[in-house]
Amino acid sequence: MGSIYECERKRTMKKTVTFGEIMLRLATPGFQRFVQADSFEATYGGGEANVAVSLANYGYDSHFVTRLPGHEIGQSAVNSLRRFGVKTDYIVRGGDRVGIYYLETGASQRASKVIYDRADSAVTQMTPDMVDWAKVFEHADWFHWTGITPALGENATQCLIEACKEAKKAGATVSCDLNFRKKLWTEKKAQSVMNPLMEYVDVCIANEEDVQKSLGFDAGKTNVESAELDEEGYKRLAEAIRKEYSFSTVAITLRESYSASRNGWSAMLHDEGDCSEPVRSDRYDISIVDRVGGGDSFASGLICGLMSYENSKDALAFAVAASCLKHTIHGDFNLVSREEVEKLMAGGGSGRVER
């Protein structure tokens, strides 16, 4: 494809690594409520796994690290990753449980709901010595993790620390999506664990709630539920956390939630390169098919963008466009190609049938 961005691309096969939990997703059909459903649609997903799938779709040598049981459900989770080209060589087999989450998809003014059933899953019992982390990060260019992983407990946290150390030794860029989950831990616990982990992070990805609850920074006058955005407040926030933690790049997603079915979607980026001042992306008005995985699709889009374009403004544009498309796809995974994202970046968002 002769994209207007083609000349800025660095087309080398780069190795990416993500570490976290992949879960069995059991979703009610359509927009049914839990109490209505007589069956559930079974797929797989989870923060870092979602990123791994996107990066494989974008053409990277994408590796995912986790621990899964040796039984058939664990194998099904592995197969769901292999189907889309993710490398699973470093997945540890063992334990008894695959984590589960139940999803009720909302509509209009009724919000979506998630119920977790992931206590004592295989990855929560994983210890650092189960993985040869030096081998995992051999020739690695990028490592991505989210705040969901250390929220799973001490074992997962210790594994993550070892992964971060080896990633830095290997010279890989480390990105973190803060991803605060109140159903997994408290703000106090999150801040006590996440703040020390920031020393390993080069690229920080978040929304205003994540920054406030995971790191303890005030987001200023923002109210996502009333679709109000304080532009200057977000700029100050990006500048403040970049300075505090010496991040090379900070990206903050901006969601205007009009309803469960319609959101405004954009982002802001502050880095040490051409964006000496925080910059804002274009804004998309999205009619939502499936919101789950939207943040992960932004993270993977940003990783791809930062490794592919000389201009970080274009990297941000790629991330926002990728995530916009994810909101139209059922399931956790963002099943779009690099070319489809670039087409939207270039203004091809009419939705007309392609013949």
C-alpha positions in Angstrom: 0.0 0.0 0.0 1.4 3.4 -1.0 0.6 5.1 2.3 1.5 8.8 2.8 3.3 7.5 5.9 5.3 4.8 4.1 8.5 6.9 3.8 8.7 7.4 7.5 8.5 3.7 8.4 11.4 1.6 9.7 10.5 -1.8 8.3 12.5 -4.2 10.4 11.1 -7.3 12.1 11.4 -6.3 15.7 10.8 -8.6 18.8 8.2 -7.6 21.3 7.4 -9.3 24.6 4.4 -8.9 26.9 3.8 -10.6 30.2 0.4 -11.1 32.0 -2.7 -13.2 32.3 -4.9 -14.4 29.5 -8.4 -15.3 30.7 -11.4 -17.2 29.4 -14.0 -14.5 28.5 -17.6 -15.6 29.0 -20.0 -13.0 27.5 -23.7 -12.9 27.4 -25.0 -13.0 23.8 -25.7 -9.6 22.3 -26.8 -7.2 24.9 -28.5 -9.7 27.3 -28.1 -9.3 31.0 -26.5 -11.9 33.2 -29.9 -13.0 34.6 -31.3 -13.4 31.1 -28.6 -15.5 29.6 -29.0 -19.2 29.0 -25.6 -19.5 27.4 -22.3 -17.6 27.2 -20.0 -16.9 24.2 -16.5 -18.2 25.0 -13.4 -16.3 23.8 -10.1 -15.4 25.3 -8.4 -12.1 26.3 -6.5 -10.1 28.8 -4.5 -6.8 28.7 -1.1 -8.0 27.7 -2.4 -10.8 25.5 -4.5 -8.3 23.6 -1.4 -6.2 23.0 0.5 -9.3 21.8 -2.1 -10.2 19.2 -2.2 -6.6 17.8 1.6 -6.5 17.5 1.6 -9.8 15.7 -1.1 -8.4 13.3 1.1 -5.4 12.7 4.0 -7.7 11.6 6.2 -7.9 14.7 7.9 -10.9 16.2 5.4 -10.9 19.1 5.9 -13.1 22.2 3.6 -13.6 25.2 4.7 -14.9 28.6 2.3 -16.3 31.2 1.5 -19.6 33.0 -1.4 -21.8 32.0 -2.6 -25.2 33.0 -1.7 -28.2 30.9 -5.3 -29.3 30.4 -7.5 -28.6 27.4 -8.8 -25.2 28.5 -5.2 -24.0 29.0 -4.4 -25.3 25.6 -7.3 -23.5 24.1 -6.0 -20.3 25.5 -2.6 -21.0 23.9 -4.3 -21.8 20.6 -6.2 -18.5 20.6 -2.9 -16.7 20.6 -1.2 -18.9 18.0 -4.1 -18.4 15.7 -3.1 -14.8 15.2 0.7 -15.4 15.1 1.7 -14.7 18.7 4.8 -16.8 19.7 4.0 -18.9 22.8 7.4 -20.6 23.4 7.9 -18.9 26.8 4.5 -19.9 28.2 4.9 -22.0 31.3 2.5 -24.9 31.7 1.2 -25.8 35.2 -1.4 -25.0 37.8 -5.1 -25.9 37.8 -7.1 -22.8 36.8 -7.5 -20.5 33.8 -8.7 -17.1 35.0 -12.3 -16.3 33.9 -14.2 -13.0 33.5 -17.8 -12.7 32.8 -19.0 -9.8 30.6 -22.4 -8.2 30.3 -22.3 -5.7 27.4 -24.2 -2.5 28.1 -26.1 -0.3 25.8 -27.2 3.3 25.8 -27.4 4.5 29.4 -26.8 1.0 30.9 -23.1 0.3 31.5 -21.3 -2.9 30.8 -20.4 -5.1 33.8 -17.5 -7.4 34.4 -17.4 -10.1 37.1 -14.0 -11.7 37.8 -13.4 -15.4 38.7 -9.6 -15.5 38.7 -8.5 -16.2 42.2 -5.7 -18.9 42.4 -5.3 -18.9 38.6 -2.1 -20.5 37.2 -0.3 -17.2 36.7 -0.9 -16.1 40.3 1.2 -19.1 41.4 4.0 -18.4 39.0 7.4 -17.7 40.4 10.3 -15.9 38.7 12.5 -19.1 38.6 10.0 -20.8 36.3 11.1 -18.6 33.3 14.5 -18.0 31.8 14.0 -14.3 31.6 17.4 -13.6 30.0 16.4 -15.9 27.1 13.0 -14.3 26.8 14.5 -10.9 26.3 17.4 -12.0 24.0 17.3 -9.5 21.1 14.0 -8.0 22.4 13.2 -4.4 21.3 10.1 -3.8 23.4 8.5 -5.1 26.7 5.0 -4.2 27.6 3.1 -4.8 30.9 0.0 -3.4 32.6 -1.0 -2.5 36.2 -3.3 -5.5 36.1 -0.4 -8.0 36.5 1.0 -6.8 39.8 -2.6 -6.5 41.1 -2.7 -10.3 40.8 -0.5 -10.7 43.9 3.0 -11.0 45.2 4.1 -13.8 42.9 3.0 -12.0 39.7 4.8 -8.8 41.0 8.1 -10.6 41.6 7.9 -12.2 38.1 7.2 -8.7 36.7 10.2 -7.2 38.5 12.5 -9.9 37.1 11.1 -9.3 33.6 11.6 -5.6 33.9 15.2 -6.0 35.0 16.1 -8.3 32.2 14.3 -6.1 29.7 16.4 -3.2 30.7 19.6 -5.3 30.6 18.7 -6.2 27.0 18.2 -2.6 26.1 14.5 -3.0 25.4 12.1 -0.1 25.7 9.6 -0.8 28.5 6.0 0.4 28.4 3.3 0.3 31.0 -0.4 0.8 30.8 -1.3 1.7 34.4 -4.8 0.1 34.1 -6.1 0.4 37.6 -8.7 -2.2 38.5 -10.6 -1.5 41.7 -12.0 -5.0 41.8 -8.4 -6.3 42.2 -6.8 -4.0 44.7 -7.1 -0.7 46.6 -5.6 2.6 45.6 -3.3 2.5 48.6 -2.0 -0.9 47.7 -1.7 0.0 44.0 0.4 3.1 44.7 2.7 1.3 47.1 3.5 -1.3 44.4 3.2 0.7 41.2 5.4 3.7 42.2 8.6 1.7 42.7 7.9 -0.1 39.4 8.0 3.2 37.5 11.8 3.2 37.6 11.8 0.6 34.9 9.3 2.4 32.6 10.1 4.4 29.5 6.7 4.8 28.0 3.7 5.4 30.4 0.2 4.9 29.1 -2.9 5.9 31.1 -6.2 7.6 31.5 -6.8 10.3 34.1 -8.3 7.8 36.6 -5.3 5.4 36.3 -2.8 8.2 37.0 -4.8 9.4 40.1 -5.4 5.9 41.6 -2.3 4.1 40.6 0.3 6.8 41.2 -1.5 9.3 43.4 -1.5 12.3 41.0 -4.5 14.6 40.8 -6.0 14.7 37.3 -7.5 18.2 37.8 -11.0 19.2 36.6 -12.1 16.2 34.6 -15.3 14.2 34.5 -15.3 11.5 31.9 -18.9 10.5 32.7 -20.2 13.9 31.9 -18.0 14.1 28.8 -16.1 17.2 30.1 -12.4 17.4 29.4 -10.0 20.0 30.9 -7.3 20.2 28.2 -4.9 22.3 30.2 -5.3 19.9 33.2 -4.4 16.9 31.1 -1.3 18.8 29.7 -0.2 19.6 33.2 -0.7 16.0 34.3 1.3 14.6 31.4 4.1 17.1 32.1 4.1 16.4 35.8 4.3 12.6 35.7 6.9 12.7 32.9 9.1 14.9 35.0 8.5 13.0 38.2 9.4 9.6 36.8 11.7 10.5 33.9 9.5 8.8 31.4 10.6 9.3 27.8 7.0 9.4 26.7 3.6 9.8 28.3 0.3 9.1 26.5 -3.0 9.8 28.1 -6.2 8.5 26.5 -9.2 10.9 26.5 -12.6 9.3 26.6 -15.8 11.3 26.5 -18.5 8.9 27.6 -21.9 10.1 26.3 -23.4 6.6 26.9 -22.3 2.9 26.8 -23.0 3.0 23.1 -21.3 6.2 22.1 -18.0 7.7 23.1 -15.7 10.5 22.0 -12.1 9.1 21.7 -8.8 10.9 21.4 -5.4 11.1 23.2 -2.6 13.3 24.3 1.1 12.6 24.1 4.2 14.3 25.7 7.7 13.1 24.9 11.3 14.2 24.6 11.4 14.4 20.8 9.4 16.5 18.5 6.6 17.0 21.0 8.3 19.2 23.5 4.8 20.4 24.4 2.0 17.9 24.9 0.0 17.4 21.6 -3.6 16.2 21.1 -4.7 13.8 18.4 -7.7 14.0 16.2 -11.0 13.0 17.9 -13.3 10.2 16.8 -17.0 9.9 17.6 -17.4 6.1 18.1 -20.5 4.0 18.0 -19.4 1.1 20.2 -19.6 -2.6 19.3 -17.3 -3.8 22.1 -15.4 -1.5 24.4 -13.3 -4.2 26.1 -9.7 -4.1 24.9 -10.0 -0.5 23.7 -7.1 0.7 25.9 -5.0 -2.3 25.0 -5.5 -1.5 21.3 -4.3 2.0 22.0 -1.2 0.7 23.8 -0.3 -1.7 21.0 -1.0 1.0 18.4 1.3 3.4 20.2 4.0 0.8 20.5 3.8 0.1 16.8 3.6 3.8 16.0 6.7 4.7 18.1 8.7 1.9 16.5 7.5 2.7 13.0 7.4 6.5 12.5 10.0 9.2 12.9 7.2 11.7 13.8 5.7 11.0 17.2 2.6 12.9 16.2 2.0 10.2 13.6 2.7 7.5 16.2 -0.1 9.0 18.3 -2.4 9.2 15.3 -1.8 5.5 14.6 -2.6 4.6 18.2 -5.9 6.5 18.3 -7.0 5.2 14.9 -6.2 1.6 15.8 -8.2 1.9 19.0 -11.1 3.6 17.2 -11.3 0.5 15.0 -11.1 -1.9 17.9 -14.3 -0.4 19.4 -16.1 -1.8 16.3 -14.8 -5.4 16.8 -16.4 -8.1 19.0 -14.0 -9.7 21.5 -10.9 -8.6 23.3 -8.5 -8.8 20.3 -8.1 -5.9 17.8 -8.2 -7.8 14.5 -7.1 -5.1 12.1 -4.1 -4.7 9.9 -1.5 -1.9 9.8 -2.9 -0.9 6.4 -6.4 -0.6 7.7 -5.3 1.7 10.5 -3.3 3.8 8.1 -6.3 4.2 5.9 -8.3 5.6 8.7 -5.4 7.9 9.6 -5.6 9.2 6.1 -9.3 10.0 6.4 -10.8 6.7 5.1 -13.5 6.5 7.8 -16.7 6.7 5.8 -17.7 3.1 6.5 -18.6 2.5 2.8 -18.5 -1.1 1.5 -15.1 -1.9 -0.1 -15.6 -3.8 -3.3 
